[in-house]
Amino acid sequence: ATKNLVIQAILNGFRGIDTACQPKHYR
C-alpha cells in the first residue's frame, strides 16, 4: 500500500482497511 493509503487506513481504522484490502498480508 502507498503512504497515502496507509494514512487513510489509520484514519479509517487500520485493521478494517488493511484487512479488507489485503487479508493475507495482514496475517
C-alpha positions as CSV (number, residue, x, y, z in Angstrom):
1,A,0.0,0.0,0.0
2,T,1.1,3.5,-0.7
3,K,1.8,6.1,2.0
4,N,-1.5,7.8,1.2
5,L,-3.4,4.5,1.6
6,V,-1.6,3.8,4.8
7,I,-2.6,7.2,6.2
8,Q,-6.2,6.7,5.1
9,A,-6.1,3.2,6.6
10,I,-5.0,4.6,10.0
11,L,-7.6,7.3,9.9
12,N,-10.5,5.0,8.9
13,G,-9.3,2.1,11.2
14,F,-6.1,0.4,10.2
15,R,-7.4,-3.1,10.9
16,G,-10.6,-2.6,8.9
17,I,-9.0,-1.1,5.8
18,D,-5.9,-3.2,5.8
19,T,-7.8,-6.5,6.3
20,A,-10.3,-5.5,3.7
21,C,-7.6,-4.7,1.2
22,Q,-5.1,-7.5,1.9
23,P,-6.3,-10.1,4.4
24,K,-3.4,-12.3,3.5
25,H,-0.8,-9.6,4.1
26,Y,-2.4,-8.7,7.4
27,R,-1.5,-12.2,8.6
